[in-house]
Amino acid sequence: MAEKAVVLDEQAIRRALTRIAHEIIERNKGIEDCILIGIKTRGIYLANRIAERISQIEGKSIPVGEVDITLYRDDLTKKTDDLEPLVKGSDIPFEITNKKVILVDDVLFTGRTVRAGMDALVDKGRPSQIQLAVLVDRGHRELPIRADFVGKNIPTSSSEKIVVELQEVDSVDLVTIHDR
């Protein structure tokens, strides 16, 4: 996989997440009844960063949970090659019924991860609304899903791959585009 280009560096990621935090507050007229749920793995770290920025802006915290969508994927058999899926577990230590849930992920591609995330959420309760925040929207949707909050739109070809690296997991904040 040859590296093609850096599309977001540390500063650009920080700015994108700050903008998303402001947009979430603006769209929801504050953060009343709002919660952030990060999709494992990198979505959780992005949700925590957005929550931090919302707290700085609003002066109050917003609950953050995490959801593991492994068992909700419709392409699980293709991904695991007959191995048992590695389930990391969800952690949503609060009620989501009648709340505005902002689902957070790193890259929006086909929409299948988001659909799985919504299925996992609905198993936990019935939110009044589900919104979607992503760091990168790269196009190529297979399902009728769109993000409400986007850090950066990066049109890609199907032969390219977007790689998101975050400090918490990869020791660097970087989004790159690669040829497959």
N, C-alpha and C positions, 0 to 999 in steps of 0.2 A: 504494500500500500504506500504509494509515493505521496509525500506531503505536497499539496498544491499551493495553499495560501492560508495565512492567518486572517480570519474574518472578524474576530473579536479578541482584543487583548484584555488584560486585567482591568484597565481603566474603562474600556468600552463595556465590559460586563457589569461593572459597578454602576455606570451611568444608566444602562438598560434596566437594571433591577430597581434603581431609584425611580426611574420614569414609570415602571410597572406599578410600584408602590403608590405613587401619586395617582395614577389612573384608577387603581382599585378603590382608593379613598374617594375620588371624585365620582366615579360611576355609582358607588354604593352610598353616596352622601354621608361619608364617615365609615366606621367599621362596626356599627351596631349589628349584632347577629351574624357577623362574618367570621369564617374560620378558614384557615389555609390547610390544605392536605397535599403533601408532597408524594409523588409517585416514586417508589424506590428505584434506583438508588439516588441519582443526582437531583431528582425533583425535591427530595427532602432538604438538601442543603440549600437549594434555591429558595424554597419556602421559608426556611429559617432566616435567610438573608433578607427576604422581602419583609418578613415579620419584624425584623430588627429596624428596617427603614421606616415601616409604618409606625412603630413605637416611637421613633425619634420625631416623626412628623406630628403624630396625633397625641403623643404624651400618654398613651395607654397601650397595653399589649393586646395582641390578637392571638387566639389559640392556634397552635400548629400541631397537626397529626401527620401520620405517614401511612400509606397504603401499599401493600405488596400485591401486585396484579398477576403474579405468576400463574395461579390456578384459573384465572379468568381469561387468559390468552386463548384465542381461537386457533392459533397456529402453534400451540404447545408441542404437538407431536413432531412438527418439522424442526423446532428449535432444540429439542432435547436429545434427538437421536436415540430413542428408546431408553434413555436414562431417566431416573426419577427426577422430577423438577425440584430445584432447590428453593424451598419456600422460606422466606425470611420473616414472614409474619407482619401483620398490620399493627399499628399502635395509634388508636384514636380514643384517647382517654376522656372523651366528652361526648355529649349527645349531639348528633348532627340533624335530627329531625327539626324541621322548620327553620333551619339556618341557611345562610347563603354560603355555600362551599366554593372556595376558589381552589380548583385542582391545579397543581403546579408540576410541570415536567420540563426537561431540558430541551428536547427536540420534538416538534410535531412533524410527522412524516405521513404515514398511511392513515393514521387515525385509530389504528387498532389498539394501541396502548391506552389511549384516552378512553375508548369504548370499554375496555377491560377495567379501567379505573372507575368509570361511572357504574359499571355492574357491581364492583366491589363496594362502592359507597352505598348504593341502594340496598345492598344486603345488610348494611349497618343501620339504616334509617332512611327517612324520606326528607331530604333537604328541600327547602322552599325554592332553591335555585342552585344550579351548578354553573360556575363560570370557569374558564380555562385560561391559565397564564403559562406561556412558554418562553424560554430564552430565545429559541430559534424556530422559525417556521420555514421548512424547506420545500413545501409543496408536495405534489404526488399523492394526494388524498385518494384512498380507496373507499372511504366512508364519508357521509355528509357531516363532517365535523370541522369547526373553525375555532380559532383561539380568540378570546375576548381581549387578551393583553399579550402583545408580542414584543420581545426585546429587539429582534431583527429578523426581517424576511430575507432569506437567502435562497433565491431560485437555484435549483440544482438539476443536473441531469441524473438519470437513473444509474449511471455508471460512477457517480460520485458518492462520497460518504462524508457526513458531518461528524466530527469528533469533538465532544465537549469534555474538557478537563477542568476539574474544580480543585481548589486548594485542599479541601477536606479529604479527598480521596486520592488525588493525583499530584499533590504538592505544587500545583500551578493552576492559574486561572487563564484558560485559553480555549478558543473555539477555532478549529481549523477545518479546511475542506480538503479531501483527499480523493485521488482516483482509486477506484477499487482494484 
